[in-house]
């Protein structure tokens, strides 16, 4: 089954958390490895999975970091 992604997929590491409140001042941090065509889609997929797994909405959370993971040997992946 073909994917709906446009362009080449890249690997992103997205780190986010639930916003701290008075009731819960220390919140857990979640780190995910996401494959997406750009960083906007990677953030969107992060919130999709977090909402399913942890029941946290985008409005009650924040992205701490998003980084593209570079491939070490791109010449080997051209097959």
Backbone as CSV, one residue per row, in Angstrom:
resi,resn,N_x,N_y,N_z,CA_x,CA_y,CA_z,C_x,C_y,C_z
1,UNK,0.837,-1.172,0.000,0.000,0.000,0.000,0.889,1.245,0.000
2,UNK,0.723,2.157,-0.943,1.571,3.349,-0.997,1.219,4.327,0.127
3,UNK,2.238,5.104,0.547,2.011,6.094,1.594,1.494,7.385,0.984
4,UNK,0.888,8.214,1.810,0.361,9.493,1.349,1.407,10.595,1.395
5,UNK,2.600,10.285,1.887,3.646,11.296,2.039,4.104,11.800,0.679
6,UNK,4.293,13.107,0.614,4.796,13.707,-0.619,6.292,13.938,-0.457
7,UNK,7.059,13.518,-1.423,8.498,13.697,-1.347,9.170,12.587,-0.579
8,UNK,10.412,12.820,-0.259,11.222,11.830,0.443,10.983,11.914,1.948
9,UNK,10.868,10.772,2.588,10.667,10.751,4.033,11.999,10.974,4.746
10,UNK,11.935,11.762,5.793,13.104,12.037,6.622,12.788,11.615,8.046
11,UNK,13.825,11.369,8.812,13.654,10.946,10.195,13.811,12.148,11.128
12,UNK,12.841,12.327,12.006,12.869,13.418,12.978,12.762,12.852,14.382
13,UNK,13.423,13.519,15.318,13.263,13.212,16.730,12.500,14.378,17.340
14,UNK,11.312,14.084,17.853,10.447,15.117,18.417,10.328,14.869,19.917
15,UNK,10.564,15.916,20.704,10.469,15.835,22.159,9.418,16.835,22.605
16,UNK,8.464,16.368,23.406,7.395,17.231,23.887,6.942,16.823,25.269
17,UNK,6.041,17.625,25.834,5.514,17.318,27.158,4.161,17.985,27.351
18,UNK,3.474,17.571,28.404,2.245,18.215,28.827,2.637,19.476,29.584
19,UNK,1.878,20.560,29.413,2.189,21.798,30.115,2.028,21.617,31.625
20,UNK,2.956,22.151,32.419,2.838,22.034,33.878,1.664,22.867,34.400
21,UNK,1.017,22.383,35.440,-0.081,23.086,36.099,0.219,23.161,37.591
22,UNK,-0.641,23.854,38.340,-0.455,23.907,39.787,-0.646,22.528,40.404
23,UNK,-1.588,21.781,39.856,-1.873,20.437,40.356,-0.745,19.460,40.016
24,UNK,-0.152,19.628,38.838,0.905,18.731,38.356,2.086,19.570,37.850
25,UNK,2.957,20.074,38.758,4.043,20.967,38.328,5.169,20.276,37.558
26,UNK,5.349,18.973,37.767,6.398,18.232,37.062,5.709,17.245,36.123
27,UNK,5.893,17.457,34.821,5.225,16.604,33.835,6.245,15.728,33.121
28,UNK,5.823,14.561,32.653,6.753,13.693,31.937,7.080,14.242,30.548
29,UNK,8.250,13.884,30.059,8.698,14.292,28.727,8.646,13.062,27.832
30,UNK,8.101,13.245,26.623,7.994,12.149,25.666,8.895,12.425,24.470
31,UNK,9.562,11.383,24.012,10.463,11.474,22.862,10.010,10.442,21.836
32,UNK,9.846,10.873,20.590,9.408,9.964,19.537,10.266,10.107,18.300
33,UNK,10.409,8.997,17.622,11.093,8.953,16.339,9.994,8.929,15.281
34,UNK,9.947,9.974,14.438,8.878,10.133,13.452,9.502,10.222,12.061
35,UNK,8.884,9.539,11.115,9.291,9.648,9.715,8.256,10.492,8.987
36,UNK,8.707,11.609,8.404,7.806,12.534,7.732,8.565,13.275,6.637
37,UNK,7.815,13.956,5.768,8.467,14.669,4.674,9.004,16.032,5.107
38,UNK,8.446,16.630,6.175,8.995,17.879,6.705,8.682,17.999,8.190
39,UNK,9.205,19.054,8.833,9.068,19.177,10.286,7.644,19.498,10.728
40,UNK,6.865,20.176,9.899,5.483,20.490,10.252,4.660,19.202,10.357
41,UNK,4.849,18.312,9.407,4.136,17.037,9.427,4.637,16.174,10.586
42,UNK,5.924,16.257,10.904,6.468,15.492,12.033,5.828,15.935,13.347
43,UNK,5.650,17.249,13.532,4.992,17.748,14.737,3.539,17.287,14.796
44,UNK,2.883,17.332,13.665,1.490,16.901,13.594,1.348,15.427,13.948
45,UNK,2.230,14.601,13.418,2.192,13.164,13.725,2.514,12.916,15.189
46,UNK,3.423,13.689,15.773,3.742,13.564,17.195,2.487,13.769,18.030
47,UNK,1.734,14.852,17.756,0.522,15.116,18.534,-0.554,14.073,18.277
48,UNK,-0.607,13.533,17.081,-1.564,12.463,16.783,-1.287,11.250,17.673
49,UNK,-0.042,10.821,17.739,0.305,9.640,18.531,0.199,9.907,20.034
50,UNK,0.619,11.089,20.487,0.529,11.407,21.906,-0.935,11.471,22.346
51,UNK,-1.796,12.009,21.498,-3.218,12.082,21.866,-3.825,10.689,21.979
52,UNK,-3.356,9.759,21.163,-3.861,8.393,21.245,-3.278,7.641,22.445
53,UNK,-1.994,7.812,22.700,-1.325,7.043,23.744,-1.484,7.633,25.139
54,UNK,-1.422,8.954,25.252,-1.403,9.610,26.567,-2.605,10.511,26.826
55,UNK,-3.490,10.644,25.862,-4.686,11.487,25.981,-4.333,12.929,26.361
56,UNK,-3.386,13.492,25.642,-2.983,14.888,25.828,-3.226,15.606,24.505
57,UNK,-3.941,16.717,24.572,-4.212,17.490,23.368,-3.053,18.435,23.064
58,UNK,-3.006,18.893,21.828,-1.975,19.836,21.414,-2.067,21.139,22.207
59,UNK,-3.298,21.555,22.543,-3.488,22.814,23.263,-3.000,22.741,24.710
60,UNK,-2.883,21.540,25.263,-2.411,21.406,26.643,-0.998,20.833,26.707
61,UNK,-0.251,20.957,25.624,1.120,20.463,25.588,2.033,21.409,24.835
62,UNK,3.311,21.055,24.797,4.279,21.871,24.053,5.373,20.990,23.475
63,UNK,5.925,21.435,22.354,7.063,20.770,21.728,8.323,21.420,22.296
64,UNK,9.193,20.608,22.864,10.440,21.132,23.426,11.541,21.191,22.380
65,UNK,11.579,20.184,21.500,12.652,20.109,20.520,12.209,19.270,19.328
66,UNK,12.669,19.655,18.154,12.487,18.834,16.962,13.786,18.906,16.172
67,UNK,14.343,17.738,15.882,15.622,17.672,15.169,15.527,16.647,14.060
68,UNK,16.121,16.985,12.924,16.201,16.028,11.833,17.432,15.155,12.066
69,UNK,17.245,13.857,11.990,18.347,12.920,12.176,19.021,12.740,10.830
70,UNK,20.316,13.024,10.781,21.042,12.868,9.520,21.509,11.426,9.369
71,UNK,21.524,10.963,8.145,21.986,9.606,7.898,23.507,9.598,7.865
72,UNK,24.086,8.577,8.425,25.550,8.504,8.508,26.179,8.146,7.168
73,UNK,25.537,7.240,6.430,26.094,6.784,5.169,25.050,6.902,4.061
74,UNK,24.830,8.109,3.538,23.800,8.272,2.507,24.118,7.545,1.205
75,UNK,25.414,7.324,0.924,25.772,6.640,-0.323,25.353,5.177,-0.308
76,UNK,25.208,4.578,0.879,24.775,3.194,0.984,23.268,3.054,0.814
77,UNK,22.538,4.126,0.978,21.083,4.062,0.943,20.519,4.397,-0.438
78,UNK,21.362,4.592,-1.438,20.909,4.970,-2.773,20.472,3.805,-3.624
79,UNK,20.503,2.602,-3.104,20.101,1.416,-3.888,18.715,1.475,-4.326
